[in-house]
Amino acid sequence: MVANYIDEFIMFCVGLWVTAVGFGLLQSPFQARSGQQPWLLQVAKHFKWMGPLLILIAIVLAFAAPS
């Protein structure tokens, strides 16, 4: 039971980090380097919608967990 809440807490924290990177509040870990895959530079653009979605899923799972 406690492990489920730990899992949702971690998911919530990752959602906060992804949202902060997506909106430019934190520096993106994906810096342009020579020889880097082009898709890796584009993935941070999707963080604007993936972060809030991850936070929402974590909250729904926390309330839907049987107690």
C-alpha positions in Angstrom: 0.0 0.0 0.0 2.8 2.4 0.9 4.7 1.4 -2.2 1.8 2.6 -4.4 1.9 6.1 -2.8 5.7 6.2 -3.2 5.3 5.3 -6.9 2.7 8.1 -7.4 4.9 10.6 -5.5 7.8 9.8 -7.8 5.5 10.1 -10.8 4.3 13.4 -9.6 7.8 14.8 -9.0 8.9 13.7 -12.5 5.8 15.4 -13.9 6.8 18.6 -12.1 10.3 18.4 -13.5 9.2 17.6 -17.1 6.7 20.5 -16.9 9.4 22.9 -15.7 11.7 21.9 -18.5 9.0 22.1 -21.1 8.0 25.7 -20.1 11.7 26.8 -19.8 11.8 27.2 -16.0 14.7 24.7 -15.8 17.4 24.2 -18.3 16.9 21.4 -20.8 19.2 18.5 -20.4 19.2 18.1 -24.2 22.0 20.4 -25.4 23.0 20.3 -29.1 26.2 18.3 -29.6 27.9 17.2 -32.8 26.7 13.7 -33.9 23.6 13.8 -31.7 20.4 12.3 -32.9 18.0 15.0 -34.3 15.0 13.5 -32.6 16.6 13.9 -29.2 16.6 17.7 -29.6 12.9 17.7 -30.5 11.7 15.6 -27.5 11.8 18.5 -25.0 9.1 20.3 -27.1 6.6 17.7 -26.1 7.3 18.2 -22.4 4.7 21.0 -22.3 1.9 18.5 -22.6 3.6 15.4 -21.2 4.4 16.9 -17.8 0.9 18.0 -16.9 -0.5 14.7 -18.2 1.9 12.8 -16.0 0.9 14.9 -12.9 -2.8 14.3 -13.7 -2.2 10.5 -14.0 -0.3 10.5 -10.7 -3.2 12.4 -8.9 -5.9 10.1 -10.4 -3.9 7.0 -9.4 -3.4 8.3 -5.8 -7.1 8.8 -5.3 -8.2 5.7 -7.1 -5.9 3.4 -5.1 -7.8 1.2 -2.7 -7.2 1.9 0.9 
